[in-house]
């Protein structure tokens, strides 16, 4: 695990990280109205993460999910697996693009930064589970931290399997992507803080030349 210190916390890239374990509020929208079928599983060797299909034969995921691999395996929610070619990666923003043609609906990528208090839905592949949705909220403002040039905190813990996963707003658009989590040192042990870190949609758009 790669650790990065900031404000008394150590930000950790959990390789292929993160489900959100947050508080579900009654105001959250029904999962049937969020188009989560754009999410895919990204398999790199014996590890895995998550990604999302944006159309034009392209999947977006976290850079640390693909690492230095030239190809990865992409698995859709219906069980289809295909090989994808890693097109480019950006370490500073922890973003990667994979070329692969998929028979699924693409996500609508919002070139914005989610605001404090916004409701969100995360969809991905935590640990041994696949294509799981969890609800949460944006819990802070955009800032740089550790290895990341731009992240936004969310009120949910991050565990292995969800890095690169789409973060949906309540209108169904992807407003960000999971990249890691902060931890707090407790003596010789480390403890998750119950927060996660996402790269905002505007930075993904910039990397793709859309903003």
KAKAMO-V476181 format. One record per residue. N is the residue number from 1. RES is the residue in three letters. SS is DSSP state (@ for helix, = for strand, . for the rest). D_FIRST is the distance of its C-alpha to the first C-alpha in Angstrom with 1 decimal. Layout:
n	res	ss	d_first
N	RES	SS	D_FIRST
N	RES	SS	D_FIRST
//
This chain:
n	res	ss	d_first
1	UNK	.	0.0
2	UNK	=	3.8
3	UNK	=	6.4
4	UNK	=	9.9
5	UNK	=	13.0
6	UNK	=	16.0
7	UNK	.	19.0
8	UNK	.	17.7
9	UNK	=	14.5
10	UNK	=	11.0
11	UNK	=	9.8
12	UNK	=	6.4
13	UNK	=	6.0
14	UNK	.	5.8
15	UNK	.	6.8
16	UNK	.	10.4
17	UNK	=	10.4
18	UNK	.	13.1
19	UNK	.	16.5
20	UNK	.	18.5
21	UNK	=	20.0
22	UNK	.	22.7
23	UNK	.	26.3
24	UNK	.	28.8
25	UNK	.	31.8
26	UNK	.	35.3
27	UNK	.	35.5
28	UNK	.	32.9
29	UNK	.	34.3
30	UNK	.	34.9
31	UNK	@	32.2
32	UNK	@	35.1
33	UNK	@	35.5
34	UNK	.	31.9
35	UNK	.	31.8
36	UNK	@	28.4
37	UNK	@	29.6
38	UNK	@	28.1
39	UNK	=	24.6
40	UNK	=	23.3
41	UNK	=	20.7
42	UNK	=	18.8
43	UNK	=	18.1
44	UNK	=	16.4
45	UNK	.	17.0
46	UNK	.	15.8
47	UNK	=	13.4
48	UNK	=	14.7
49	UNK	=	14.7
50	UNK	=	17.7
51	UNK	=	20.1
52	UNK	=	23.6
53	UNK	=	26.8
54	UNK	=	28.7
55	UNK	=	31.7
56	UNK	.	33.1
57	UNK	.	31.0
58	UNK	=	27.7
59	UNK	=	24.5
60	UNK	=	21.9
61	UNK	=	18.2
62	UNK	.	14.9
63	UNK	@	14.4
64	UNK	@	10.8
65	UNK	@	12.5
66	UNK	@	15.0
67	UNK	.	13.2
68	UNK	.	16.2
69	UNK	.	18.1
70	UNK	.	21.8
71	UNK	=	22.4
72	UNK	=	20.8
73	UNK	=	22.5
74	UNK	=	23.6
75	UNK	=	24.8
76	UNK	.	27.1
77	UNK	.	28.0
78	UNK	.	31.2
79	UNK	.	29.4
80	UNK	.	30.2
81	UNK	=	27.8
82	UNK	=	28.1
83	UNK	=	26.5
84	UNK	=	25.3
85	UNK	=	25.1
86	UNK	=	22.4
87	UNK	=	24.7
88	UNK	=	22.6
89	UNK	=	19.2
90	UNK	=	18.6
91	UNK	.	15.4
92	UNK	.	16.9
93	UNK	.	17.4
94	UNK	.	14.7
95	UNK	=	17.7
96	UNK	=	19.0
97	UNK	=	22.4
98	UNK	=	23.5
99	UNK	=	27.2
100	UNK	.	28.5
101	UNK	.	31.7
102	UNK	.	31.5
103	UNK	.	34.3
104	UNK	.	32.8
105	UNK	.	33.5
106	UNK	.	31.4
107	UNK	.	29.8
108	UNK	.	31.5
109	UNK	=	29.1
110	UNK	.	30.1
111	UNK	.	29.8
112	UNK	.	29.4
113	UNK	.	27.1
114	UNK	.	27.1
115	UNK	.	28.8
116	UNK	.	28.1
117	UNK	.	29.3
118	UNK	.	29.3
119	UNK	=	28.9
120	UNK	=	26.4
121	UNK	=	25.6
122	UNK	=	22.3
123	UNK	=	22.6
124	UNK	=	20.2
125	UNK	.	18.7
126	UNK	.	16.7
127	UNK	.	15.5
128	UNK	.	18.9
129	UNK	.	21.0
130	UNK	.	22.3
131	UNK	.	23.8
132	UNK	=	23.6
133	UNK	=	24.7
134	UNK	=	23.8
135	UNK	=	25.6
136	UNK	=	24.6
137	UNK	=	25.5
138	UNK	=	24.4
139	UNK	.	24.0
140	UNK	.	24.1
141	UNK	.	24.9
142	UNK	.	23.3
143	UNK	=	21.6
144	UNK	=	19.1
145	UNK	=	15.8
146	UNK	.	13.2
147	UNK	.	12.7
148	UNK	=	15.0
149	UNK	=	18.7
150	UNK	=	19.7
151	UNK	=	18.3
152	UNK	=	20.3
153	UNK	=	19.2
154	UNK	=	20.3
155	UNK	.	21.2
156	UNK	.	19.0
157	UNK	=	15.8
158	UNK	.	13.0
159	UNK	.	11.9
160	UNK	=	10.8
161	UNK	.	13.6
162	UNK	.	14.9
163	UNK	.	13.2
164	UNK	.	16.2
165	UNK	.	18.5
166	UNK	=	21.8
167	UNK	=	22.7
168	UNK	=	26.5
169	UNK	=	29.1
170	UNK	.	32.1
171	UNK	.	34.1
172	UNK	.	31.9
173	UNK	.	30.5
174	UNK	=	26.8
175	UNK	=	26.0
176	UNK	=	22.3
177	UNK	=	19.1
178	UNK	=	15.9
179	UNK	=	12.8
180	UNK	=	10.5
181	UNK	=	11.1
182	UNK	=	11.8
183	UNK	=	11.3
184	UNK	=	13.9
185	UNK	=	14.0
186	UNK	=	16.8
187	UNK	.	17.7
188	UNK	.	15.3
189	UNK	=	13.6
190	UNK	=	11.6
191	UNK	=	13.4
192	UNK	=	13.2
193	UNK	.	15.9
194	UNK	.	17.5
195	UNK	.	16.8
196	UNK	=	15.3
197	UNK	=	15.3
198	UNK	=	17.4
199	UNK	=	18.8
200	UNK	=	22.6
201	UNK	@	25.0
202	UNK	@	26.8
203	UNK	@	24.0
204	UNK	@	23.6
205	UNK	@	27.4
206	UNK	@	27.4
207	UNK	@	25.1
208	UNK	.	27.5
209	UNK	.	30.6
210	UNK	.	31.8
211	UNK	.	31.9
//
